[in-house]
Amino acid sequence: MKNLIAMIALTLSANSFAAPKAQWLTVDNDVLAKIRPKLNKSVQTLFSAQGASVVKLSAEEVEKLSAVIHDELHRCGGFITHETFEEAQSALSFQGDMYFAKKAVFTDYSIDQASLVAPLVAQVDEPSIRSMIEKLASFNTRFYKSETGVKSSEFIRDTWADLAKNRNDVKVELVQHKNWPQASIVMTIQGSEKSEEIVIVGGHADSIAGMFGGAGRAPGADDNASGIATITEVIKVLMANDYKPKRTVQFMGYAAEEVGLLGSKDIAASYKAKGANVIGVMQLDMTLNKGSADQDIVMMSDFTNGAQNEFLGKLIDEYVKVKWGYSRCGYGCSDHASWTANGYPASIPFESTMEDINHKIHTANDTLQNAGGDAKHAAKFAKLATAFVVELAN
């Protein structure tokens, strides 16, 4: 495991961030149809399968594409960036890693850790989550190219490290990426018996505000300070109770999600390259705003693992006891898609259906106050994530 972490943590120096001149994107077909008039007329569909298409854009056009999707479609993502056409085409293969990740059963999904889970879930603290959201939202922006984007990742690293300061079996690291300055954050709790099997809970650490990119105010309280704060609360509860899993547990804050899942794509690809045995991935992207009146937690059914989604539903019924259901978020809507594309089982429990998504995201108005002023909704996800970790890692 130490070799694995070292492998993902060490890349090129932060001094040189030469973005590639051109990037290949796999883009949701519905998204592509809606934003096609905004693209250069020379942009052509090069390949299409599984409801998505491959197009080639410059790095600058990718950021403009992200802004158009945010501003006009009021949704996250919808595309994944790739370094080569071959990589992009392979990502849409019907028999490739993505197909396997959606259909396979990766582990035993029995629920048998109630004596451990129930007391931990009861300790989830809404004010603590709220405080972390406010601290993250106080950065002018967490945009992946900005100085405050770099500083905010360092803040997350320091916060997680402080929570684990009394544990010699826990490591917290920044993962540098070669083409942009913001780092991802990885916290590892070494498994005591089956350390080669890995359970991951992650969420993206960056924020964005429309066409302004790194210059505009982007508090990102819901998107995605809430997900990082929810993860931080899970860590706090586990560390306070000296929880020691049998399987290795990792918590991740991904850089550069808003411009094509870049950070999670790097990390997930590196895990695949080394043959890492990841048995479960949960993505927490937006947990703050209760947008759907009839559902508290909504599982995205597309580009996720069906068996693991069912497991999460059972965990909600057992430990969270709120209403839940399913929706669809489209291709590449968050970092879970990076893990699915690399053959790993991933799920994204979301704060609402996509029809009820928070339209204040990607603007200066994505604040705690505009999402109700408290973190009661996010606390439900912290309880679910705590149950997910303990049931799956023990």
Beta strands, then each sheet from edge to edge (+ up, - down):
strand 1: 22-28
strand 2: 47-49
strand 3: 52-58
strand 4: 79-82
strand 5: 170-175
strand 6: 184-189
strand 7: 194-204
strand 8: 247-254
strand 9: 277-283
strand 10: 297-300
strand 11: 324-327
strand 12: 346-347
strand 13: 349-350
sheet 1: 2+ 3- 1+ 4-
sheet 2: 5+ 6- 8+ 7+ 9+ 12+
sheet 3: 11+ 10+ 13-
end
